[in-house]
Amino acid sequence: MLLMESLTSFSEIARLLIGLGMNNSSVGKVALSAAAISNMVGLLLFLVMVPLSFPSWVLGVALLVQMLFFILIVFAVVRPILFIIIKRKREGMPINDKYIYWFLVLVCLTCIYWNAMGQFPALGAFFLGIAIPNGPPIGSALVDRLESFYFGILLPLFMTACMIRTDLSVWKDILTFNISNDKKLAVVSLVLLIFFLKVSVSMVLPLLFKMPLKESIVLSLIMSHKGIVEISFYVFSFGLYFLDRDTFSILVLSILLNSLFLTVAIRFLYDPSKQFMCYQKRSLVKASYQSEESLLTCYVLHLVELQGQDVPTLISHKVQKLGVGTGTEEYSENVILSFEHFNRYVSSSISIDAFTCKAKSTHMQDDICWLALDKAVTLIILPFHRTWSLDRTSIVSDSEMIRFANFNVLKQAPCSVGILIERHIVNKTQESQQNLKVCVIFVGGKDYMEALAFARRMARQENVTLTVLCLVAAGKSKGWYQMLDTGELRELILSNDPGNPEEEISTIYLEEKIVDGAATSMLLRSMASDYDLFIVGRACGENHAATRGTESWCEFDELGVIGDF
């Protein structure tokens, strides 16, 4: 009991962090690492204590040899067989169901073997789980087949059976502070003492390494969390009569209270959505003041949905090159190699650094924002969730996962965010060095100032022709300089590469009088084929005539009304 109360289960911490949305946060990553170390130390202590728990050292050593033999078989025989199965699988096809069934049989045999030794059966399943190659195809297939069945049927049945074994009168005595039995008082005191010691040590050590107080408290609460692993161990011990019913009831009650109150306390103290908040967001307007000789740095982040494991992974391809054994060929090879090929042609003006990130689909935005914050990124470019065929006649894919990530990045990002939509008709006769026609739709407001700043940077290239289309309400004409109705935007236009005649020649200013949103839609449709790229803002400024009457028609809020057109 002392060992189980003192340790922290990695699987419980991983499940808790996923539920709280903290598995990609800095606190969550520290907690996962600490829990993994705690599990390893616990297993070593367990292997050392097994021989010492027997009156005869011969029996203890014999049991230790049996456990080590099992571990050897799992990693020397079972794991290589699993890799052979993966290699024989046809590319792009799921794992055959018969292997899943055989693996379930193996899990049952493993638990029977450990139970026959008189040891905790879940340890056998734990070692077997470590031997499984993480991710697809086997790990993800097991999760897909078993997760719903486990959480929907087995776990409720197990908890029901566990509650049947408890004595509710003991719970009543504990909750009403009516503890007359010295043994009950000793168990309660021991549980509370270990809990407060864990919280104190887990809080003091991070403080010594300069972790903020609030995050240290949150980390200590996470490391003190208990759950289903501890309950299953106590059920096993109760079945072997190592625990009496009163002690078992107290331990189960402590775990239930722990799971209830610690989760609420962590949610109250730590909000993962606020971890990317900055005093002032970086913007394209300020970044555009840099000289033309400024080197652009591009960070490519290829996101892969995490399957069959709980720990998110970030791989830098400057440190870890693509190759055999990296585990990234199937997911990232084409993406990374494409950008490396592009970098060879623009190495004098652009630096490209590529990453691959494996994360849960509901937390991909955290990795995007963390990388943007860590690398001081000014602009995040996201792909639109919908893609079309080459002739634009049909929708090829429509990913709600990507749309969900885009929405969350827009909410949390520490810098400007752009969404790239590709609907260009491919023409094989087009030359790679042809002039690029770019049109900026300007309505007013900060988002459109950002769009204009981005376009002005593009206009520095010799083969780029920029058109600024200003949409104004009918009867309210504005000239080029009258359009600059804010000091910040005036400074952007007048101070950005002053006296550059080539840029002035390649920039065209147009003005259109707009009555309402319907007129805006008709205008944009009429000029859709005249340009290679349109750049628009998301939120309009004071001039709302361009979108009047069409706000309710907007299908994609992340694009804004004009972007939706």
C-alpha positions, 0 to 999 in steps of 0.5 A: 500500500505504501508503494502504490500510494507513493508512486504516480501512474503514467497512464493515469497522468496521461489520461488526466492531461488529455481530459484537461487539454494539458498534454501539450503544455509545458506543465503537462510535458514535465508531468508526463516525464516525471510520471514515466520516471516514477513508473520506472523507479516503482518497477525497479523497487518492485523487483527488488522487494519481491525476493525480500517479501518471502521467508525463503530467499529461494522462493523469492529468487525463483519468482524473480526469475519467472518475472524476468523470463516473462519480460525477456520473452515479451521483448525478445520474441513478441516484439520482433514478431510484431515488427514482422507483421507490420512489414508484411502488411500491405501499404495503405491497408489496415492490420488484419483482424486476426492479429488483433484477436490473437493479441487479445488472447495473448493479453489474457494469457499474460494476466493468467500467468501473472495471477498464477504467480500471485502478482498483480495481473495488470503488470503483465499487460503493462509490459506487453503494452510497452512491447507494442510498436507505438502508433499505427498500424497495431497501436492505433488499431488496438485503440480503435477496436477496444477504447469504446468497449473499455470505457463504455462497458468494462470500466463501468462494470469494474467500478460497479463490482468495486463499489459492491466490495466497499463498506458504505458505513466506513465512508459515512464515518470518514466523511462525518469525522466519526472515526472511533477505530484506531486502525481506521484512523491510522489508515486515514492518517497514513493516506493524508500524510503521503498525499501532503508529502507528495504535494509538498515535494512535487511543488518544492523541487520545481520551485528550486529550478525557477518554475513559477509558483502557480505552475509548481502547484498545478504540477504537484496536484497532477503528480498526486492524482490517483485513478483506476490503476490504483483501484485495480491494485487494491481490488487485487490485494483485497481479493488476496486478503492483503487488505481488510474491508475497512482499509479497502473502503478507505483507500477507494474513498480516498481515490474517488475524492482525489479524482474529484477535487484535484481535477476541479482544482487543476481546472481552476488554477490552470487554463491551457488556452491562456498559455499563449497570451502575449503582452502584445501580439506580433503583427505583419504591420510592424514586421514589414518595416524590415529592410528588403535584405532581411532574411525570411525564416520559414518553419514548416510544421507537418501535423500528424494525428497521434494514434496508439500512444499518449505522448505527443512528439515533436521532431526537428528534421535539422537534428533528426534526418529522414531515413530508415528507423526515424519513424517519420517516412510514411507521414512526412517524407514527401512534405519535408522533402518538398520544402527542402527542394524548394529551399535549394532555390531560395537559400539566399533569401529564405531559411527553412526549418522543418518539423513533424509533430504527432499530436491528438487531433483536439490539441494540434493547435497547441503545437502550432501556437507553441512553435510560433511563440518559441520561434517568435513567428510573425505569421502563421499560414494554415491550410483551408480545411476544404480542397477541390479537384483540379477543375474546381468542379467537386470537393475532394476533402472536407476535414472538420479536424483541420477546421477545428484546429484553424478556429483554435489557432485563430483564438490562441495564436500569439501573432498574425494568422492567415488561411491559404485557400487553393482554388487555382486551375492548373494550366500546364502551359503556364511558365514558372517565372510569369508575372504574379498578379496579386489583388488586395481587397481593402475595406478598413480595420486592423485585419485589412491593414495586415493584409495590405502589409503582407501584400506590400512585402510581396510587391518588392519582387520584380515579377509581382504586380500588386493591385489594391482595391479599396471598397468604399460606400457610395458617395464617400470617395477616397483617394490613395492617401485619403484611404490611409485614415490611421497613422499606423497604416500611413506610416506603413505605406509611406515608410516601407521602402521609400523611393523604390520606383519599381515598387511604385510602378508595380502597385495599382490603386483602384477604388470601387463604390459599393452599395451593399454586400450583394454588390461586393459579391458580384464585383469579386466574382467578375474579377475572380479570373483576373488575378492569381492571388487574392489577399483579404482581411477577416474582420471589417473596420468602420466601413461595413457597406461592403458586407451589409446584408450578407453577414448571415450568409457567411458559411465559413466564419474563420474567413470573414464575410469577404473571404467567404465570397 
